[in-house]
Amino acid sequence: MPGHRSVIVVGAGIAGLTAAYRLRALGFRVRVLESGGQPGGRVAQGREGPIPYNTGARLLYPFGRELQALIDELGLREGLVPLKNLGADCRTADGTYRVDLMPGFAAMHTPGLGWRDKLGLLRAGLHLAWLRGRADPDHAVSALAHDDETLADYIRRTAGSRVLERLVEPVFRGTRSWNPEDISASFYLSTTPGLLGHDTVYVPRGGMGALTVALADRLEVECDTVATAIVRADDGPCTVRYRKDGVEGEATADIVVCATQGAYAGRLVAGQSGAERQLLGAVRYNSLGIVHYALRGPLAPALEFSLRSRPTRIATWQQMAAPPDAGDAESILYCQLTPEAVREAERQGCTNDVDSLLRDEIRARLPGFDRRLVYRFNQWIACKLPVFYPGYGRKVASFLAWQSAQRRSVYYCGDYLSQSLVNGACRSGAEAAAAIARHWR
């Protein structure tokens, strides 16, 4: 019976919390170990001085069966703040134009597109409409037929280079810090069809962490507990070795769910099979550098993405009002690095001082910047998003088939096994829980 089976979930990000929540509802005894000081992983928020910030995810999209079910079960639906018709300005030498984050006919009016570009854009839109209902936005592998083609090649082939330059590149560089030539078209072709017909995205009132806090409140989560090894036994329970408050400890359970980022999972699990080594060795994440500035005086609300052709290190420039309790600060400026500037920060060893790369450009754009500056916060996310690069989806599909085939003592979940979005991580956690329930009941 499930009630006699114990589970340790290593990692209290959204995938691990979803798995733990579903397993507990099924009657398993569940304990969650989290290395950080709070649950949530990359779906949480923090505060540095007057500056509130997200630890990773910034938005919830309107799709995702497991995510939407969790929102309803946790009573969070009324607390979602809608953001309608969200878009950004793109600056060129000739002025600015708007790019919408949600696909629609407004893209046809993008300046700089000729009739051939618009015809290609229409053709690409028809393909997205055909995929709606066929592709699953929770799973990149649902568009596996396009796994071997880069997003850049797909857009050039279907819509043309100008559409890539003026519409696709600014959004992917500004929202995900991805260059389209580095990722598979399967990500785009599994998620974008699910956005057709929608004009609204959401943020939870109280921040992105509202979702993970609500889950953690229903579970036994032990924070500041760093798992150092997951050891399987040939016959008997698994052992999780951990460190808490400088003291080494061990815990045992019938089943362990490894819900850490994929980049760490390979270091934790001992005695990996060939299937595990093949998948975990193939996981890649991108890094993200952001500088948040708290400033005196007002700034008009603005969101701007840069074109790749512009000489800038800033992919996303966002101006917003400071929170009411920000003291002397009235405005917040959010500056996110381009993928090239991220690599530059890594080469120069200044990931803890990203501001040093941006200071001169910001001074040029904001006269009196030094006089207005109240507080700055450098944020570096070493593993921001799993990169579904060409060919990676097939590795994921093969691994998921292996994991679901028979009873195991260690299971895996995370966005790197589903989709580089919150809904994908939720789905992965729920799938791991469902596999455990099938195998162990």
LINKA-V719769 format. One record per residue. N is the residue number from 1. SS is DSSP state (hx for helix, st for strand, lp for the rest). PHI is phi in degrees with one decimal (none if undefined). OMEGA is omega in whole degrees, -180 to 180 (none if undefined). Layout:
# LINKA-V719769
N SS PHI OMEGA
N SS PHI OMEGA
This chain:
# LINKA-V719769
1 lp none -180
2 hx -56.7 -177
3 hx -62.6 178
4 hx -91.3 -178
5 lp -101.2 179
6 st -105.2 -180
7 st -132.0 168
8 st -110.2 175
9 st -102.4 180
10 st -97.6 -180
11 lp 115.7 -179
12 lp -108.1 167
13 st -76.3 -175
14 hx -64.3 179
15 hx -68.3 -180
16 hx -64.4 179
17 hx -66.4 177
18 hx -64.4 178
19 hx -60.3 -179
20 hx -63.2 -180
21 hx -63.2 180
22 hx -68.6 180
23 hx -66.3 179
24 hx -62.9 178
25 hx -63.5 179
26 lp -85.1 175
27 lp 101.6 177
28 lp -77.5 173
29 st -87.9 -168
30 st -123.4 175
31 st -129.4 -177
32 st -116.0 177
33 st -110.2 -177
34 lp -129.0 -177
35 lp -73.7 -177
36 lp -82.0 -179
37 lp -82.1 176
38 lp -146.9 175
39 lp -74.0 173
40 st 123.2 -179
41 lp 57.5 -180
42 lp -90.4 173
43 lp -124.4 -179
44 lp -156.0 174
45 st -143.5 179
46 st -135.0 -180
47 st -145.1 174
48 st -124.4 -176
49 lp 58.1 180
50 lp -84.4 -170
51 st -105.7 170
52 st -82.8 -179
53 st -148.9 174
54 st -90.4 178
55 lp -81.6 180
56 lp -177.5 -176
57 lp -63.9 -178
58 lp -119.6 -174
59 lp -141.8 169
60 st -113.7 179
61 lp -88.3 -175
62 lp -77.6 -180
63 lp -104.1 179
64 lp 104.3 -175
65 hx -62.0 -178
66 hx -67.8 179
67 hx -60.4 -179
68 hx -65.0 177
69 hx -64.6 178
70 hx -62.5 180
71 hx -56.4 180
72 hx -71.6 -178
73 hx -63.6 -178
74 lp -87.5 178
75 lp 70.1 -176
76 lp -100.8 -174
77 hx -59.0 -178
78 hx -69.6 -179
79 hx -92.3 178
80 st -82.4 178
81 st -96.7 -178
82 st -77.1 172
83 st -118.3 -172
84 st -94.2 176
85 lp 54.6 -178
86 lp -70.9 179
87 st -157.7 -178
88 st -140.4 174
89 st -89.9 174
90 st -115.2 -176
91 st -95.5 176
92 st -124.8 178
93 lp -64.6 -177
94 lp -97.4 -177
95 st 134.5 -179
96 st -125.1 172
97 st -140.5 -176
98 st -98.1 172
99 st -122.2 -179
100 st -86.3 177
101 lp -78.1 179
102 lp -105.1 -177
103 lp -67.9 180
104 lp -175.6 -176
105 hx -69.3 179
106 hx -60.8 180
107 hx -62.7 -180
108 hx -64.8 -178
109 hx -95.8 -180
110 lp -63.2 179
111 lp -59.9 177
112 lp 92.6 178
113 lp -95.0 175
114 lp -86.0 -175
115 hx -67.4 177
116 hx -66.9 177
117 hx -63.0 -178
118 hx -68.3 176
119 hx -64.6 177
120 hx -64.7 178
121 hx -63.2 178
122 hx -65.3 178
123 hx -62.1 178
124 hx -64.5 178
125 hx -64.4 178
126 hx -66.1 176
127 hx -64.7 177
128 hx -62.7 179
129 hx -63.5 178
130 hx -65.8 -179
131 hx -76.1 -179
132 st -62.0 -176
133 lp 91.5 177
134 lp -99.2 178
135 st -100.1 -178
136 lp -106.6 -178
137 lp -65.4 176
138 lp -83.9 -173
139 lp -137.2 176
140 hx -64.1 -178
141 hx -71.2 177
142 hx -73.8 174
143 hx -116.9 -172
144 hx -64.0 179
145 hx -61.6 -179
146 hx -110.6 -176
147 lp -67.2 -175
148 lp -90.7 -178
149 lp -108.1 176
150 st -72.1 177
151 hx -61.9 179
152 hx -60.5 -180
153 hx -66.3 179
154 hx -63.6 -178
155 hx -66.0 177
156 hx -59.9 -176
157 hx -69.7 -174
158 hx -96.1 -173
159 lp -119.3 177
160 lp 110.1 -175
161 hx -67.0 -179
162 hx -67.9 177
163 hx -64.7 177
164 hx -60.3 -175
165 hx -69.0 -169
166 hx -98.3 -177
167 hx -119.6 -172
168 hx -79.9 -177
169 hx -58.9 -178
170 hx -59.3 -178
171 hx -70.5 -177
172 hx -70.3 177
173 hx -73.4 -176
174 hx -80.5 -177
175 hx -99.0 -173
176 hx -124.6 -176
177 lp 57.9 177
178 lp -114.1 165
179 lp -94.0 -175
180 hx -60.5 179
181 hx -78.9 -178
182 hx -99.5 -175
183 lp -123.8 180
184 st -77.0 175
185 hx -64.8 -178
186 hx -63.1 177
187 hx -62.3 -178
188 hx -62.5 -174
189 hx -80.9 172
190 hx -93.3 -177
191 hx -90.3 -170
192 hx -62.5 177
193 hx -58.4 179
194 hx -71.8 178
195 hx -92.7 -179
196 lp -60.1 180
197 lp 86.3 178
198 lp -107.5 176
199 lp -131.5 -172
200 st -135.6 168
201 st -117.4 -170
202 st -139.6 165
203 st -129.5 177
204 st -69.8 174
205 lp -63.1 -176
206 lp 96.7 176
207 lp 106.0 -177
208 lp -60.6 -179
209 hx -68.6 179
210 hx -57.7 -179
211 hx -68.8 -177
212 hx -73.2 176
213 hx -65.2 179
214 hx -62.5 176
215 hx -67.9 -177
216 hx -62.1 180
217 lp -64.0 -180
218 lp -99.0 -174
219 lp -133.6 173
220 lp -98.0 -177
221 st -113.5 179
222 st -108.2 -179
223 lp -84.2 -177
224 lp 55.0 180
225 st -120.7 -172
226 st -94.6 176
227 st -68.7 -180
228 st -111.8 178
229 st -164.4 172
230 st -118.6 -173
231 st -118.8 177
232 lp -87.0 173
233 lp -106.2 178
234 lp -63.0 -179
235 lp -146.7 -179
236 lp 139.1 -175
237 lp -74.0 174
238 st -82.9 177
239 st -118.9 172
240 st -110.8 176
241 st -92.6 -176
242 st -147.4 177
243 st -128.6 -180
244 st -138.6 -179
245 lp 54.9 178
246 lp 78.7 -177
247 st -111.5 178
248 st -79.0 179
249 st -146.0 177
250 st -136.5 174
251 st -137.8 180
252 st -121.2 178
253 st -159.9 176
254 lp -64.2 -173
255 st -135.9 173
256 st -121.8 172
257 st -105.6 177
258 st -86.4 -176
259 lp -113.8 174
260 lp -77.7 171
261 lp -59.5 -177
262 hx -59.5 179
263 hx -65.2 -179
264 hx -98.7 -175
265 hx -59.2 -178
266 hx -64.4 180
267 hx -84.6 -173
268 hx -89.2 -169
269 st -84.7 179
270 lp -84.4 175
271 lp 60.8 -177
272 lp -70.2 173
273 lp -77.9 177
274 hx -61.1 180
275 hx -63.9 179
276 hx -67.3 -180
277 hx -61.0 -178
278 hx -63.8 -178
279 hx -75.6 -175
280 hx -66.1 176
281 lp -74.1 -178
282 lp -98.2 -176
283 lp -72.4 174
284 lp -130.1 173
285 st -123.2 169
286 st -95.9 175
287 st -103.4 -179
288 st -141.8 175
289 st -116.5 -178
290 st -137.0 169
291 st -121.9 177
292 st -106.8 179
293 st -120.1 171
294 st -99.5 -171
295 st -125.7 170
296 lp -74.7 177
297 lp 81.5 -177
298 lp -80.3 168
299 lp -127.2 178
300 lp -64.3 178
301 lp -55.0 -178
302 st -158.2 173
303 st -137.8 -175
304 st -134.3 171
305 st -105.4 179
306 st -96.5 170
307 lp -73.3 -178
308 lp -63.7 -178
309 lp -76.0 -179
310 lp -78.9 177
311 lp -80.2 -178
312 lp -146.6 172
313 lp -98.6 -174
314 st -107.5 178
315 st -82.5 -179
316 st -131.3 177
317 st -120.3 -178
318 st -129.6 177
319 st -111.2 -180
320 st -152.6 178
321 st -72.8 175
322 lp -73.6 177
323 lp -65.1 -175
324 lp -58.8 -176
325 lp -98.4 -175
326 lp -90.3 178
327 lp 66.7 -177
328 lp -73.4 -177
329 lp -78.2 176
330 lp -110.8 -175
331 st -136.8 174
332 st -121.7 174
333 st -114.0 -179
334 st -110.1 -180
335 st -124.9 -179
336 st -108.0 -176
337 st -70.7 169
338 lp -70.4 176
339 hx -55.7 -180
340 hx -69.0 179
341 hx -69.9 175
342 hx -60.4 180
343 hx -65.3 178
344 hx -63.8 179
345 hx -62.5 178
346 hx -67.3 180
347 hx -64.7 -177
348 hx -84.0 -179
349 lp 68.8 -178
350 lp -114.9 180
351 lp -64.4 176
352 lp -90.6 -179
353 lp -144.1 -180
354 lp -59.4 -179
355 hx -54.0 -178
356 hx -63.2 178
357 hx -79.9 -170
358 hx -107.9 -167
359 hx -55.2 -176
360 hx -65.1 180
361 hx -65.2 -179
362 hx -67.7 177
363 hx -60.2 179
364 hx -68.7 -177
365 hx -86.0 -178
366 lp -122.0 178
367 lp -57.3 -179
368 lp 77.3 -176
369 hx -57.1 -177
370 hx -62.1 179
371 hx -67.8 -176
372 hx -86.1 -173
373 st -67.3 177
374 st -104.7 -174
375 st -160.9 174
376 st -129.5 179
377 st -135.6 175
378 st -87.9 180
379 st -117.7 178
380 st -123.2 178
381 st -109.1 -173
382 st -64.8 178
383 st -124.4 -176
384 st -84.4 -177
385 st -137.6 171
386 st -67.6 -177
387 lp -95.6 175
388 lp -84.5 -178
389 lp -79.5 -178
390 lp -55.4 180
391 lp 94.6 -177
392 hx -69.9 -179
393 hx -58.7 179
394 hx -67.2 176
395 hx -64.8 179
396 hx -63.2 -179
397 hx -60.4 179
398 hx -64.7 -179
399 hx -66.7 -180
400 hx -63.7 176
401 hx -63.5 178
402 hx -63.9 -177
403 hx -66.2 -176
404 hx -87.8 -172
405 hx -73.0 -174
406 lp -158.9 -179
407 lp -61.7 177
408 lp -137.0 177
409 lp -99.3 177
410 st -127.1 178
411 st -121.7 -178
412 st -124.0 171
413 lp -151.4 180
414 lp 157.3 -178
415 hx -63.4 180
416 hx -69.3 177
417 hx -107.6 -175
418 lp -147.9 -175
419 lp -161.6 -177
420 lp -82.4 179
421 lp -145.4 180
422 hx -57.6 -178
423 hx -63.5 178
424 hx -67.5 178
425 hx -63.7 176
426 hx -58.8 -179
427 hx -61.7 -180
428 hx -64.1 177
429 hx -62.2 179
430 hx -66.8 179
431 hx -66.4 177
432 hx -63.1 178
433 hx -63.1 -179
434 hx -65.9 178
435 hx -64.2 178
436 hx -61.9 -180
437 hx -62.2 179
438 hx -64.7 -172
439 hx -79.7 -169
440 hx -112.5 179
441 lp -75.6 none
